[in-house]
């Protein structure tokens, strides 16, 4: 039997929520009805019924996504898929698609374990949404992206119902190193060479055109080995050591930040985007983005994050004063091949 289909306006608006800036402002209704299944069996019945009746489906989680959503007939609200169990012997946690990342961490932290997926949207982001979008936490160097945490998953008609994830012992220590470079290219070269070597920090980020933050996690001897190798690479590329405490201060500030508050203001749009680039075109990508955005936005923050031996991610946070057409025009300049 399929779950009840809710058609009241409040339920439909709640199932249409997202952090896509125009949605935050206008609260569009993007579904005809809402289902709230409580089991895999109910999801399976709903998928079969929708296929037989020509109805389109979309799973919705906590609404932390930043992409525009298309209209569907039925939104599947996963908030009642809340199974949560964990095995210390297997080092796994099995959860329903609607469980938030913060709920998992709260359960594991009390037993000195962690998923390692440090997300700014942890109180909203659900397991299903994080798998679907391959969410990236801050410490991908140690724990990988979210899909790399998945050992198995149950999916019905494209709807993620449940997943078994890796869990990890909480690290005993974290050591930071902070370096300031003469220019952006030197900072990028240092980050690239660190990730070609065996020195893979848990967190590695260029937080300004010249400043690099590196965090290493592990046991009490975390400042030996990989830490020393990365330190040496930064020095060889002309980096000047900064205050290591700046790393922890930056992390605390990042975890407290609210990128979206400006969207409460009239004709102001705040957005956050990621673009992946190989090392060979990373500097050119950043230069293009700055030339597109500077002069058009009221605030701009560009950081380099999630490096691998092959490339890194450019993260953009900006606010724009103007109407929705101006905002959409700017997004088209950033992503010229995407429709928004």
N, C-alpha and C positions, 0 to 999 in steps of 0.2 A: 504493500500500500504506500502511495506517495505521501509525503508530508503536506500539511495544509499550505495552500498558496495564499500569501498575504497580499492584499491589494490596496491597503490604506496608504495615504500619502507619506506619513512619517516613516513607515517601514521601507517604502520605495526610495525615499531620500537617504535614509541611513545606509541602504545597500548600494547607493550610488556615490558614496563619499570617497574622496581621494585628496591627496595633497597637490594635485594639478592646480595651479593657481586660479584659473578661471572657475574651476569647480568649487574651490574654497569660497569664492565670492558669490557665485550664483546658485549653488546647490541644485544642479539640474537633476531631473528624474530620468534615469537611464535604464529603467527596466519596467516591464508590464506588471510583474508580480515577484514576490520573494518567498523562497522556501528555506526552512531552517532544519535540515535533517539532523538526526541525533545518532545515526549509525551508518556504517557502510551499506547495509541492506537498504536503508531508505534512499541513499544516494543512487544506488544501482536501480531501484524502482523508478526514481525520478528521471534518470538518464534514459531508461527504456521508454518511459511514457512520453518524454519530450521528443525522442526520435520518431515514435509512432504518430505524434501529433504535429510534427514539423515545427517544434519550438526550439529556439536557440537558448543556450545556457552559458553562464559565466559564474565561476566561483568568486566570492568576495571575502576578504579577510578584515583586517583592522583599518584599511583605508590609508596606509602609509605610502602607497605608490604615487609616483610623480608623473605618470603618463596619462594622456587623455583616454577616456574609456568610451567605447561605442555602445549604442543602445542594444539591449538583448531582451528577449521575451521574459526569461526567468533568471533572477540572480540567486545563486545558491550561497546563502549566508552560512559560513563554516563555524560560527562561534559556538555551536553546541557539540562540535566534534572535539572533545576536550580530554580524551584519554591521555594519561601520563604515567608511565612506569619506567623504572631504570634498573639496570643490573650492574652492580659493582664488579662481578666476576667477568662479564662480557665487555665492560666499559662502553655500554650503550644506553640510550634513552629512547623509548618508543612513545610517540606522541600523536595525537590527532591533529589534523590540519589546522584547526582553529585555535590551537594553543599559542599564546604569545611567547616571544623569546624571553621576556622578563619573567614570566611564570616558570619557565624551565630553569632559568638561572637561579631564581629564588629557591626552587626545590634542590638544585644541585649544590649551591653555595653552602648550604647548611651541612653538607657532607664533604666539603673540600674538593668539589669537582666543578667543572665548567664546560660549556659548549665551546667557549673561545670566540664566539661571534658577538663582538662588541658593537652593537648598532645604536645609533642615536635615536632610532624609532622603536627601540625594544619593547616599550609598553604597548605599542600598537601593532607592530609587525607580527604576523602569524607564520607558523611553520610552512603552511601551504604557499603563502605569498613569497616567502623567502626562497623556497625551492624554485618556484615558477620564474622568479626574476634573477636567480643566482645572486642573492644579496651578498655584499662585501662588508664585513666588519673592519674595524681599525687594525686588527692584528692578523691580517691574512698571511703574513710571512711565516707565522708559526702554525696557524690553524687552517689556512686556505679559505676559499670562498664557501658559501653555504652549501652549494651542491657537492663540494668535496667532503662535506660532513655527512652526507647521506649514504648509508649502507644499503638500505632498501626502502621502497615506498609502494604503497597501494594506490593505484589510480583507476578510476572508473569513468570511461567516456571522456578522458581528458581532465577529470576532476581529481585532484590529489585529496585522498581521504586520510592517510596515515603514513608515517615514516619512522624508520629507525635510524638514529643519528649517533655519531661518535661523541663520546664525552671524554674529558681529559682531567687529570689531576690539576688542581690549581697550582700555578708556579710558586715556588718558594720565594723567589726574588725577581725583581725587575731592575735592570740597570739602563740608564739613559746616557747617550752621548749626543752632544749638540755641536755642530760645526757651522761656521760662517765662511762663505766663499767670496772670491772676488767678483764672480759673475755667475749668471744662470747656467751657462754651458759647463763651467767647472763643476758646479753642484750636480748637474745631470750626469757628467762623466763619472764622478765619484760613485753615484748611486748605481750606475750601470755596471761599473767594475766590481762593486761589492756583490752584486747579484750574479756576476760571472764566476765569482769565487765561491768558496764554501761558507763564507760569512753571511748567513741569511738571517737578518734581524727579524724579530717578531713584528715590529712596526718600522717602516721606513718611509719618510715623507719629506718633501721639500715644501716648507710652509710659507716661504717667501722667495723671491727670485734668487736669493743668496743663502738662505738658511736651511739646513738639513737636520731633521730629528730622527734618531735611531733608538729603538728600545729592544733590549735583549731580555728574554725571560728564561728561567730555569731554576737550578738549585743555587746554593750559596756561592758557587764558583762561577757565576754567570759572567763575571767581568774578565774571564780568561778565554783563550781560544778564539771563537768567532768575534767576540767583542774587540779583541786586540787587533785582529786582522782588518776589520772594518775601520777601526781607528787609524791604522797605518795607511790604508788607502786614502782616507780623507786628508791626512797630512801630506801625502805624496802629491795630491791634486791641489795643494795650496790652501787647504781649509784651516781655519783658526778655531781651536776649541772654545766653546762657550760654556755657560753655566749648566751643568747637567740637570739641576732642579727646574730649569725652564721646560724640560720635557714633561715632567709631571704636572707642572702648572698649565702647559698647553693642553694636556689631556683632560684635566679637570674643566678647563674653560670650554673645550670642544664638547664635552658631555653635557654641559649646562646650556649650551647655546640653543637658541630658538630661531631657526632660519625663516620661519614662516610668519612670525608676528606682524611683519610689515603688510601682509595681505589683508589685515583688518582695516587698513587705511584706504580711503577712497582713491581710485586710480593709481594704486601702487601695487606692483607685482614683484614678489620675491620668489626666486626659483633656485634649484640646485640640479646640476647635470653632471654626467660623467661621459668622457670620450676616451676610448682606448687608442693608443698610438705606439708604433714600434719606435725603438730608440733612434733610428735613422731619421725619423720625421717628427720626433717629439718637440724639439725646439721650434720648428716651423709651425707645428700645430698651435703651440702656445702663442707664438707671435701673431698668427692669423686671428686667434680668438681675442687677443688684446686689441688688435686693430679694429675688429668688429664691434667690441663692447665698449671700449673707452670712448667717452664722449656721448654714448647713447644711454648709459646706465648711471644711477646715482651712487651705487656702491658696487665693488667688484673684489672678489677674492679667488685667486687661482692657485691651486696646490697640485703637486705631483704625488700620487699615491699608488699603492699596490704594485710595486715594481716586480718584474720577473727577469730572467736572463734575456727575454725577447722584447720587452717594452714596458710601458707603465700607463697608468690612468691619469688623465687630466680631470680634476674636479673643479667645477665652476659654481660659485655662489654669487648671486647678484640681485640687486633690487632695481626696478625700473619704474619711473614715474610716467604714467601715460594711460591710455585706454587699452582695451583688449586687442584691437587690431594692431596697435603698435607692438604689443607684447608678442603676438603671433608672428609679426614680421621679423622681430629680432630672433625668435626661435628658428625661423626659416633660414636666416643668415648663419646661425650656428650649425644647424643640421640641414644643409641645402637639399639633401636627397630624401628628407623625411617630410611626411604630410602631418601637419598639426592643426 
